[in-house]
Amino acid sequence: MSSSPTHSSPNAETQTWPVLTDVEIDRARPYGRVRQAQLGEILYRPGEVGASCYILLSATVQIVQPSIDGERLITNHCPGTFTGGAGMIAGQRTLVLARVIQGGEVLELRPEDLRTLVARDAGLSEIFLRAFVLRRLLLINRQLGNAVVIGSRHSADTLRLREFLGRNGHPYTYVDLDLDDASRNFLDRFAIAISEIPIVICNGTTVYFQVTRPNYGRMLPKVSTTYRKINLRMIRQSVLVLCKQIGARPWLISRNGSPANRQRNRLTR
């Protein structure tokens, strides 16, 4: 994925990674604080709650997603752009890692500052919320979530888990054992019974077996009840509209190779 674009006519790319004008940045300044971001500094990691949104004044920030194969690049944010996604508004944990690759100044907006900004400035609210929703769509369509679900279309627990992830707008990669011979052979080789599905791999490091509804909160980033009723409904409605505008598919099923089994955690009913 390329770095953030320069100012141009609106399209899916520029709306996903918009560059704020000097005037727009000045309007946001009263809501945050300017600070120095050091080279190599980690602004937030996957799973963190209450991560700040950063408007980059002179720094450059790389957004990646850790996986079992290393890191997957999502984008490089250049000066004038801002970090963040729909989870910041909805009260969810972060899905990605933000690393400073060129030191400089940033305008830090804490979650409460960001909510105040989008409530009071209609123009900036439209820019931020549209970008956040489009970024979540990108994670979903490119399967850049931090969860890999291994299951079967004939498993009620698998269907319930996927419904839960979809309802909460959580990006994930799905491996269907009915279609993926390699993954099915992998499970057989390690003596993993079909009764142990669905299996979920979180953040490329932790593996959960026989995942059932009472245990969803233990394995996936928890969804905060604060702002959830209002904002998730707003986000879902926005997603439907934006899907039609950009022709995006809300879910994409993958048949990738077998994931590594790093740590075995059995979740029971």
C-alpha positions as a Markdown table, in Angstrom:
| # | Residue | x | y | z |
|---|---|---|---|---|
| 1 | Met | 0.0 | 0.0 | 0.0 |
| 2 | Ser | 1.3 | 3.4 | -0.9 |
| 3 | Ser | 1.9 | 6.3 | 1.4 |
| 4 | Ser | -0.8 | 8.8 | 2.1 |
| 5 | Pro | -1.8 | 10.8 | -1.0 |
| 6 | Thr | -1.5 | 14.5 | -1.5 |
| 7 | His | -4.4 | 16.8 | -1.9 |
| 8 | Ser | -6.6 | 15.8 | -4.8 |
| 9 | Ser | -10.2 | 15.4 | -5.9 |
| 10 | Pro | -12.1 | 13.0 | -3.6 |
| 11 | Asn | -11.9 | 9.3 | -4.3 |
| 12 | Ala | -11.7 | 6.1 | -2.2 |
| 13 | Glu | -8.0 | 6.5 | -1.7 |
| 14 | Thr | -7.9 | 10.1 | -0.7 |
| 15 | Gln | -10.9 | 9.7 | 1.6 |
| 16 | Thr | -9.3 | 6.7 | 3.3 |
| 17 | Trp | -6.0 | 8.5 | 3.8 |
| 18 | Pro | -6.9 | 12.2 | 3.7 |
| 19 | Val | -4.4 | 15.0 | 4.0 |
| 20 | Leu | -5.6 | 17.9 | 6.2 |
| 21 | Thr | -5.1 | 21.4 | 5.2 |
| 22 | Asp | -3.3 | 23.9 | 7.4 |
| 23 | Val | -6.6 | 25.5 | 8.2 |
| 24 | Glu | -8.2 | 22.2 | 9.2 |
| 25 | Ile | -5.2 | 21.3 | 11.4 |
| 26 | Asp | -5.5 | 24.7 | 13.1 |
| 27 | Arg | -9.1 | 24.0 | 13.9 |
| 28 | Ala | -8.1 | 20.7 | 15.6 |
| 29 | Arg | -5.3 | 22.3 | 17.7 |
| 30 | Pro | -7.5 | 23.5 | 20.6 |
| 31 | Tyr | -8.6 | 19.9 | 21.2 |
| 32 | Gly | -5.2 | 18.3 | 21.5 |
| 33 | Arg | -1.6 | 18.9 | 22.6 |
| 34 | Val | 1.5 | 19.2 | 20.4 |
| 35 | Arg | 4.4 | 17.0 | 21.4 |
| 36 | Gln | 7.6 | 15.5 | 19.9 |
| 37 | Ala | 7.5 | 12.0 | 18.6 |
| 38 | Gln | 10.8 | 10.2 | 18.6 |
| 39 | Leu | 12.2 | 7.9 | 15.9 |
| 40 | Gly | 11.2 | 4.3 | 16.7 |
| 41 | Glu | 8.5 | 5.3 | 19.2 |
| 42 | Ile | 5.5 | 3.0 | 19.3 |
| 43 | Leu | 2.4 | 5.2 | 19.5 |
| 44 | Tyr | 0.1 | 2.2 | 20.1 |
| 45 | Arg | 0.0 | -1.5 | 19.8 |
| 46 | Pro | -2.7 | -4.1 | 18.9 |
| 47 | Gly | -5.0 | -4.7 | 21.8 |
| 48 | Glu | -4.6 | -1.4 | 23.6 |
| 49 | Val | -7.6 | 0.5 | 24.9 |
| 50 | Gly | -7.8 | 4.3 | 24.9 |
| 51 | Ala | -5.2 | 4.9 | 22.2 |
| 52 | Ser | -4.8 | 8.5 | 21.0 |
| 53 | Cys | -5.4 | 9.8 | 17.5 |
| 54 | Tyr | -2.4 | 11.6 | 16.1 |
| 55 | Ile | -2.4 | 14.4 | 13.5 |
| 56 | Leu | 1.1 | 14.4 | 12.1 |
| 57 | Leu | 2.6 | 17.9 | 11.9 |
| 58 | Ser | 6.1 | 16.9 | 10.8 |
| 59 | Ala | 6.6 | 13.2 | 11.8 |
| 60 | Thr | 6.0 | 10.2 | 9.7 |
| 61 | Val | 4.3 | 7.1 | 11.1 |
| 62 | Gln | 4.2 | 3.5 | 9.8 |
| 63 | Ile | 1.1 | 1.4 | 10.4 |
| 64 | Val | 1.6 | -2.3 | 10.4 |
| 65 | Gln | -0.1 | -5.4 | 11.7 |
| 66 | Pro | 2.0 | -8.0 | 13.5 |
| 67 | Ser | 1.3 | -11.6 | 12.3 |
| 68 | Ile | 2.8 | -15.0 | 12.5 |
| 69 | Asp | 4.9 | -14.2 | 9.5 |
| 70 | Gly | 6.3 | -10.9 | 10.8 |
| 71 | Glu | 4.6 | -7.6 | 10.0 |
| 72 | Arg | 2.2 | -6.6 | 7.3 |
| 73 | Leu | 2.4 | -3.0 | 6.1 |
| 74 | Ile | -0.9 | -1.2 | 6.0 |
| 75 | Thr | 0.3 | 2.4 | 5.2 |
| 76 | Asn | 2.8 | 5.1 | 5.9 |
| 77 | His | 1.3 | 8.3 | 7.3 |
| 78 | Cys | 3.0 | 11.4 | 6.2 |
| 79 | Pro | 2.7 | 15.0 | 7.6 |
| 80 | Gly | -0.8 | 16.3 | 7.3 |
| 81 | Thr | -2.5 | 12.9 | 7.8 |
| 82 | Phe | -3.9 | 11.4 | 10.9 |
| 83 | Thr | -3.8 | 7.9 | 12.6 |
| 84 | Gly | -6.7 | 5.9 | 13.9 |
| 85 | Gly | -9.7 | 3.9 | 12.9 |
| 86 | Ala | -13.4 | 3.2 | 13.7 |
| 87 | Gly | -12.5 | 1.4 | 16.9 |
| 88 | Met | -11.4 | 4.7 | 18.5 |
| 89 | Ile | -14.9 | 6.1 | 18.2 |
| 90 | Ala | -16.6 | 2.8 | 19.0 |
| 91 | Gly | -14.5 | 2.2 | 22.2 |
| 92 | Gln | -12.7 | -0.9 | 20.8 |
| 93 | Arg | -9.1 | -2.0 | 21.3 |
| 94 | Thr | -6.6 | -1.2 | 18.5 |
| 95 | Leu | -5.9 | -3.8 | 15.8 |
| 96 | Val | -2.6 | -2.4 | 14.5 |
| 97 | Leu | 0.8 | -1.0 | 15.5 |
| 98 | Ala | 1.8 | 2.6 | 14.9 |
| 99 | Arg | 5.6 | 3.2 | 14.8 |
| 100 | Val | 7.3 | 6.5 | 14.2 |
| 101 | Ile | 9.8 | 6.2 | 11.3 |
| 102 | Gln | 10.7 | 9.8 | 11.1 |
| 103 | Gly | 10.7 | 11.9 | 14.2 |
| 104 | Gly | 8.8 | 15.2 | 14.4 |
| 105 | Glu | 5.9 | 16.9 | 15.9 |
| 106 | Val | 2.4 | 15.4 | 16.3 |
| 107 | Leu | -0.9 | 16.8 | 17.6 |
| 108 | Glu | -2.1 | 14.2 | 20.1 |
| 109 | Leu | -5.9 | 13.8 | 20.5 |
| 110 | Arg | -6.9 | 11.6 | 23.4 |
| 111 | Pro | -10.2 | 9.6 | 22.9 |
| 112 | Glu | -12.2 | 12.1 | 24.8 |
| 113 | Asp | -10.6 | 15.0 | 22.8 |
| 114 | Leu | -11.4 | 13.2 | 19.6 |
| 115 | Arg | -15.0 | 12.7 | 20.5 |
| 116 | Thr | -15.4 | 16.3 | 21.5 |
| 117 | Leu | -13.8 | 17.4 | 18.2 |
| 118 | Val | -16.1 | 15.3 | 16.0 |
| 119 | Ala | -19.1 | 16.5 | 18.0 |
| 120 | Arg | -18.3 | 20.2 | 17.6 |
| 121 | Asp | -16.7 | 20.5 | 14.2 |
| 122 | Ala | -19.0 | 19.1 | 11.5 |
| 123 | Gly | -16.4 | 19.5 | 8.7 |
| 124 | Leu | -13.6 | 17.6 | 10.5 |
| 125 | Ser | -16.2 | 15.1 | 11.8 |
| 126 | Glu | -17.1 | 14.1 | 8.3 |
| 127 | Ile | -13.4 | 13.7 | 7.3 |
| 128 | Phe | -12.4 | 11.7 | 10.3 |
| 129 | Leu | -15.5 | 9.4 | 10.5 |
| 130 | Arg | -15.4 | 8.7 | 6.7 |
| 131 | Ala | -11.7 | 7.8 | 6.9 |
| 132 | Phe | -12.2 | 5.6 | 10.0 |
| 133 | Val | -15.0 | 3.6 | 8.4 |
| 134 | Leu | -13.1 | 3.2 | 5.1 |
| 135 | Arg | -10.0 | 2.0 | 7.0 |
| 136 | Arg | -12.1 | -0.6 | 8.8 |
| 137 | Leu | -13.5 | -1.7 | 5.4 |
| 138 | Leu | -10.0 | -2.0 | 4.1 |
| 139 | Leu | -8.9 | -4.2 | 7.0 |
| 140 | Ile | -12.0 | -6.4 | 6.4 |
| 141 | Asn | -11.6 | -6.7 | 2.6 |
| 142 | Arg | -7.9 | -7.3 | 2.8 |
| 143 | Gln | -8.3 | -9.7 | 5.8 |
| 144 | Leu | -5.9 | -7.6 | 7.9 |
| 145 | Gly | -7.6 | -8.4 | 11.2 |
| 146 | Asn | -5.7 | -9.8 | 14.1 |
| 147 | Ala | -7.8 | -13.0 | 14.3 |
| 148 | Val | -7.7 | -16.2 | 12.2 |
| 149 | Val | -10.8 | -18.4 | 12.5 |
| 150 | Ile | -10.5 | -22.1 | 11.5 |
| 151 | Gly | -13.9 | -23.8 | 11.4 |
| 152 | Ser | -16.6 | -25.4 | 9.3 |
| 153 | Arg | -19.8 | -24.2 | 7.7 |
| 154 | His | -21.5 | -27.2 | 9.4 |
| 155 | Ser | -20.4 | -26.1 | 12.9 |
| 156 | Ala | -23.0 | -24.1 | 14.9 |
| 157 | Asp | -20.2 | -22.7 | 17.1 |
| 158 | Thr | -18.3 | -21.5 | 14.0 |
| 159 | Leu | -21.4 | -19.8 | 12.6 |
| 160 | Arg | -22.1 | -18.1 | 15.9 |
| 161 | Leu | -18.5 | -16.9 | 16.2 |
| 162 | Arg | -18.5 | -15.5 | 12.7 |
| 163 | Glu | -21.8 | -13.8 | 13.3 |
| 164 | Phe | -20.3 | -12.2 | 16.5 |
| 165 | Leu | -17.3 | -10.9 | 14.6 |
| 166 | Gly | -19.4 | -9.5 | 11.8 |
| 167 | Arg | -21.8 | -7.8 | 14.1 |
| 168 | Asn | -19.0 | -6.0 | 15.9 |
| 169 | Gly | -17.2 | -5.1 | 12.6 |
| 170 | His | -14.0 | -7.1 | 13.6 |
| 171 | Pro | -11.8 | -8.0 | 10.6 |
| 172 | Tyr | -10.7 | -11.6 | 10.5 |
| 173 | Thr | -9.3 | -14.3 | 8.2 |
| 174 | Tyr | -11.5 | -17.4 | 7.8 |
| 175 | Val | -10.2 | -20.8 | 6.9 |
| 176 | Asp | -13.0 | -23.3 | 6.0 |
| 177 | Leu | -12.0 | -26.9 | 6.7 |
| 178 | Asp | -14.6 | -28.1 | 4.3 |
| 179 | Leu | -12.7 | -26.4 | 1.5 |
| 180 | Asp | -9.1 | -26.3 | 2.6 |
| 181 | Asp | -7.5 | -29.7 | 2.5 |
| 182 | Ala | -4.1 | -28.4 | 3.7 |
| 183 | Ser | -5.6 | -27.0 | 6.9 |
| 184 | Arg | -7.6 | -30.2 | 7.5 |
| 185 | Asn | -4.5 | -32.3 | 7.1 |
| 186 | Phe | -2.7 | -30.0 | 9.4 |
| 187 | Leu | -5.3 | -30.6 | 12.2 |
| 188 | Asp | -5.1 | -34.4 | 11.6 |
| 189 | Arg | -1.4 | -34.4 | 11.8 |
| 190 | Phe | -1.4 | -32.8 | 15.2 |
| 191 | Ala | -4.3 | -35.0 | 16.5 |
| 192 | Ile | -6.7 | -32.1 | 16.7 |
| 193 | Ala | -10.3 | -33.4 | 16.7 |
| 194 | Ile | -13.1 | -31.8 | 14.7 |
| 195 | Ser | -14.9 | -31.4 | 18.1 |
| 196 | Glu | -12.3 | -28.8 | 19.0 |
| 197 | Ile | -13.4 | -26.3 | 16.3 |
| 198 | Pro | -13.7 | -23.4 | 15.9 |
| 199 | Ile | -10.1 | -22.6 | 16.5 |
| 200 | Val | -9.0 | -19.0 | 16.8 |
| 201 | Ile | -5.5 | -17.6 | 16.5 |
| 202 | Cys | -5.1 | -14.1 | 18.0 |
| 203 | Asn | -2.3 | -11.7 | 17.1 |
| 204 | Gly | -0.4 | -14.6 | 15.5 |
| 205 | Thr | 0.7 | -16.0 | 18.9 |
| 206 | Thr | -2.1 | -17.5 | 21.0 |
| 207 | Val | -4.3 | -20.3 | 19.9 |
| 208 | Tyr | -7.8 | -21.0 | 21.4 |
| 209 | Phe | -9.7 | -24.3 | 20.9 |
| 210 | Gln | -13.4 | -25.1 | 21.1 |
| 211 | Val | -14.3 | -21.5 | 21.3 |
| 212 | Thr | -17.9 | -20.9 | 22.5 |
| 213 | Arg | -20.0 | -17.8 | 23.1 |
| 214 | Pro | -19.2 | -17.3 | 26.9 |
| 215 | Asn | -15.5 | -17.1 | 26.0 |
| 216 | Tyr | -15.5 | -14.6 | 23.2 |
| 217 | Gly | -14.4 | -11.7 | 25.4 |
| 218 | Arg | -11.3 | -13.7 | 26.7 |
| 219 | Met | -9.8 | -14.2 | 23.3 |
| 220 | Leu | -10.7 | -11.2 | 21.2 |
| 221 | Pro | -10.3 | -7.4 | 21.8 |
| 222 | Lys | -13.3 | -6.6 | 24.0 |
| 223 | Val | -15.9 | -4.2 | 22.7 |
| 224 | Ser | -16.6 | -1.4 | 25.2 |
| 225 | Thr | -20.2 | -0.8 | 26.0 |
| 226 | Thr | -19.5 | 2.9 | 26.1 |
| 227 | Tyr | -20.6 | 4.6 | 22.9 |
| 228 | Arg | -21.4 | 1.1 | 21.5 |
| 229 | Lys | -25.1 | 1.4 | 21.0 |
| 230 | Ile | -24.9 | 4.7 | 19.1 |
| 231 | Asn | -21.6 | 4.5 | 17.3 |
| 232 | Leu | -21.6 | 0.9 | 16.1 |
| 233 | Arg | -25.1 | 1.5 | 14.6 |
| 234 | Met | -23.8 | 4.6 | 12.9 |
| 235 | Ile | -20.7 | 2.8 | 11.7 |
| 236 | Arg | -22.7 | -0.2 | 10.3 |
| 237 | Gln | -25.0 | 2.2 | 8.4 |
| 238 | Ser | -22.0 | 4.1 | 7.0 |
| 239 | Val | -20.4 | 0.8 | 6.0 |
| 240 | Leu | -23.5 | -0.2 | 3.9 |
| 241 | Val | -23.5 | 3.2 | 2.1 |
| 242 | Leu | -19.8 | 3.2 | 1.5 |
| 243 | Cys | -19.8 | -0.4 | 0.3 |
| 244 | Lys | -22.2 | 0.6 | -2.4 |
| 245 | Gln | -20.1 | 3.7 | -3.3 |
| 246 | Ile | -16.8 | 1.9 | -3.7 |
| 247 | Gly | -18.1 | -1.6 | -4.7 |
| 248 | Ala | -16.5 | -3.2 | -1.7 |
| 249 | Arg | -17.3 | -6.7 | -0.4 |
| 250 | Pro | -17.8 | -6.7 | 3.4 |
| 251 | Trp | -16.3 | -10.1 | 3.9 |
| 252 | Leu | -13.7 | -12.2 | 2.0 |
| 253 | Ile | -13.1 | -15.8 | 2.7 |
| 254 | Ser | -9.5 | -17.0 | 2.5 |
| 255 | Arg | -8.0 | -20.4 | 2.0 |
| 256 | Asn | -4.5 | -19.6 | 3.0 |
| 257 | Gly | -2.0 | -22.1 | 4.5 |
| 258 | Ser | -2.1 | -23.4 | 8.0 |
| 259 | Pro | -1.2 | -21.1 | 10.8 |
| 260 | Ala | 1.4 | -22.0 | 13.5 |
| 261 | Asn | 0.3 | -23.5 | 16.8 |
| 262 | Arg | 2.2 | -21.4 | 19.3 |
| 263 | Gln | 0.2 | -21.8 | 22.6 |
| 264 | Arg | -2.7 | -24.1 | 23.3 |
| 265 | Asn | -5.6 | -22.7 | 25.3 |
| 266 | Arg | -8.7 | -24.9 | 25.7 |
| 267 | Leu | -11.9 | -22.9 | 26.2 |
| 268 | Thr | -14.9 | -25.0 | 27.4 |
| 269 | Arg | -18.5 | -24.2 | 27.8 |
